[in-house]
Amino acid sequence: MRATAVLAARLEELSRRGLLPCSDPLLAAHHLAGLVMWMPRNLLTFCPDASFTTRELEQLLESAVRAFLAAYGTP
């Protein structure tokens, strides 16, 4: 929860600066965290021996951020 609160604070700051429209920073933080963590966590839940290369994790992260920005848009 602490990490989500810190992320929410950063998103709120971006919103205040007019860089990211975000009326509920805590909800947005949960959305972003979920997008980032869902695929690796889900795979590891069902395939505990699975592993990821650094590049695969980077690609998942980039994809999650693109999806988040597509949903939240720009001002």
Stockholm file with secondary structure:
# STOCKHOLM 1.0

chainA/1-75         MRATAVLAARLEELSRRGLLPCSDPLLAAHHLAGLVMWMPRNLLTFCPDASFTTRELEQLLESAVRAFLAAYGTP
#=GR chainA/1-75 SS CHHHHHHHHHHHHHHHTTSSCCSCHHHHHHHHHHHHHHHHHHHHHHCTTCCCCHHHHHHHHHHHHHHHHHHHCCC
#=GC SS_cons        CHHHHHHHHHHHHHHHTTSSCCSCHHHHHHHHHHHHHHHHHHHHHHCTTCCCCHHHHHHHHHHHHHHHHHHHCCC
//
